[in-house]
Amino acid sequence: MGGTGRSKRAKRIRKFGTGVQESVRIVNKKLKLSGEDALQPDVPFRRKKRSTFERRPKQNLKPGKKTVVDRQEDDDDDVLTEDENHAYESVDSPFDAVESPNSEDSEPWEREDEDGTFSDSSAVETAEENGLANGEGKIDLLEDSSVDEEREEEMEELEIEKENRLLEDERRLEEEESKAEFTLNDADNVIQTEQLENLFHNDIHRSLTDRKSRISIVLQVLSDWKNRKDGTHSRSEFLSLLQSDVSYVYGYNTFLIEEFFRMFSPVECIEFIEASDKPRPLVIRTNTLKTKRRQLAQALISRGVNIDPLEKWSKEGLVVYESRVPIGATPEYLAGHYMIQASSSFLPVLALAPQENEKILDMAASPGGKTTFISARMHNTGIVYANDAKADRIKSLVANIHRLGVENTIVSCYDGRKLASILQGLDRVLLDAPCSGTGIISHDPSVKTSREWNDIQKNSSIQKQLLLSAIDCCNAHSKTGGIIVYSTCSVLVEENEAVIDYCLKHRFVKVVSCEIPFGMPGITKYRGRQFHSSLQEARRFFPHIHNMDGFFVCKLKKLKNGKRKNTTTTF
Ligand SMILES: C[S@@+](CC[C@H](N)C(=O)[O-])C[C@H]1O[C@@H](n2cnc3c(N)ncnc32)[C@H](O)[C@@H]1O
C-alpha cells in the first residue's frame, strides 16, 4: 500500500465525505439548526432496522464460519452458516396466477393473503446500538497508513451507511412535516379566532390543503371541547364537519366514515384511517412440513432477501424487509417451503390450536393459507376438510395444497351453510368468513367507497348462518376439541361481535380465550346494544396499533350438541 492506496482512500473520503456533509446540511436546513446546535456528520441518527440475520458480527462473515443469531427462541437452533453469495434467478411463478392478490376476484377478503407488498418497516434502532456512534469503529484513514484494504472497505461501508441514514432521516423529517398538520397541541397549531369563525364557510372552494388544516383545527377543538368550543356550533356540528373533510381527504364514502367514527375517538379514527392507507409488512410463513425456519432464512438470505423472524408469538413467520428477487418466484417458494401470508392470517390458526389426528373443517378455505397452516401444525396427520363455496377459488386452494406437500386434506365445494347436514362430529372448525374487508383497505382501496349499510347487513346475515352451521359441524363431546374459531378481516361490529352474540343465543357455546398474547378485547357495548360480556375474550387487531391488517378472532367452546330452544331465528 503506497501512495496509490492513500490517494484511493483520500478519493473515497472526498466522495463519501462530501455526500455525508451535503446530507447533514440538508437536515440542518430542514431542522433550522445552526451554529452549535447544528448537526455534525458524526451525530448518531436513528436508522431503518436491518435484519437480525443481516446484523452479524463482521469477523464471523467468512465462508464456512457459523454465527449464532442473537435472538429468537423457536425450536430451531438458529445457527447460520455464512456462505452468502448473492446468486439468484428471476423466475416467474406458475402459482402467481392463482395466488395474486390482484387476480380477477373482486372481493377484498379474497386478496387477504399473498399480498406481495413490501414492508416499509418503521422499526428502528440507534446508530449507537450498532457501534457507529462516538467514533467507535472509525479509522482515521489519512493518518493511519497501516489500514488494510479490508478495513478500508468497512470504512467505506460505514460511510455509505451514514449517508443512507442521513437520507433516511431526511425522508423521515419530510414525513413528519406533512404529518405535523394533524398534530394536536402543537405550538404552531394554536387556533386563531378568525380560523374558528371561517371554519364553517366556503366549503366547495376548499382545497385539499385547506381541508387537511381544518381537520387539524377541528381535532383540537373536539379534543379540548370545554376550552376551545366556539359557542356557536355544537359538538356534533364540528364532528360532521370533521367527517366530511376526512371522507374528502381520504376518499371514503359517508357510510364507512360514520361507522369508523362510531368505533374510535376522532384522533384514533384518523390514526386508523392513515394506517389503513399504508401497506403492511410482507410476511411469509415457513412450511414446517418441508423445511425449518432457520434453513429457509438461510436459503433466502443467500438469494439477497433481507429478513427477520416475525414476532415472538410466531414460530413460523418471517418478515421480508427487502428482496432482490421476486418473493413469489424463488425456488424455495416453488418447492413449497413457504406461503406468502399476512401476519394477521396466522392468528385464527393459533387460536384454533389444531392437534394431531383430529378431524378439522376449514369452512371457507380458499386460497388455503390457513388450511395449509392447520395441516402443518397437525404434521399431516388426521383429516382437514377444506371447503369453499366458489369453484373458481378451489383451484388456488388445490394448487397450494400440492405445492406445500399437504397430504391430509379433503377438498370440497359446498355452501358452508349446508355443510352441517353433510359433515358432523368434527373436533374443530375454522370459519374464516367472507366479509366487507374493512380491515384490509391497504390491499383494496375500493372498499372505501363500495360498502354501504345494506352490504354489511347482508354479510352479517350470511356470517350468522355460516357460524351456526360451523357450530353444528362440531362435536361437543370431542375428546380433544369441541372448538370453533370465527375470524374476519373486517373491523365492523356488525360482522364480528354481533355475529358471535347472535350464535351464543342460538347454540350451546361459550366464548373462551384465544390465547393470543396481544390484541384488543372484543366490544361489548355498541350503539346502545349490549353484547355478552364474554365477548371481551375475543381479539381485535388494528393496523394503527399492531401494524397488521384489521382482523377479528373469536374462539368458541361447544358445550352441548343441538340447538337452544325459545329463540327466534332471524338473520
Ligand atoms: C376470507 S376468504 C378465506 C381465506 C382463507 N381462509 C385463507 O386463509 O386462505 C373467505 C372465503 O369464503 C368463501 N365463501 C364465500 N361464501 C361462502 C359460503 N357460503 N360458504 C363457504 N365459503 C364461502 C369465499 O369464496 C372465500 O374464499
The ligand as an ORCA input file, in Angstrom:
! r2SCAN-3c Opt
* xyz 0 1
  C     -61.614    -14.663      3.815
  S     -61.727    -15.711      2.485
  C     -60.960    -17.152      3.094
  C     -59.446    -17.094      3.131
  C     -58.867    -18.443      3.537
  N     -59.385    -18.888      4.789
  C     -57.361    -18.409      3.620
  O     -56.819    -18.265      4.699
  O     -56.710    -18.539      2.580
  C     -63.398    -16.148      2.507
  C     -63.766    -17.300      1.600
  O     -65.131    -17.624      1.820
  C     -65.631    -18.188      0.635
  N     -67.099    -18.182      0.746
  C     -67.965    -17.182      0.470
  N     -69.222    -17.576      0.746
  C     -69.136    -18.834      1.218
  C     -70.106    -19.793      1.662
  N     -71.410    -19.515      1.696
  N     -69.664    -20.995      2.061
  C     -68.357    -21.299      2.031
  N     -67.393    -20.435      1.614
  C     -67.800    -19.229      1.205
  C     -65.041    -17.311     -0.446
  O     -65.025    -17.965     -1.675
  C     -63.653    -17.032      0.114
  O     -62.706    -17.888     -0.445
*
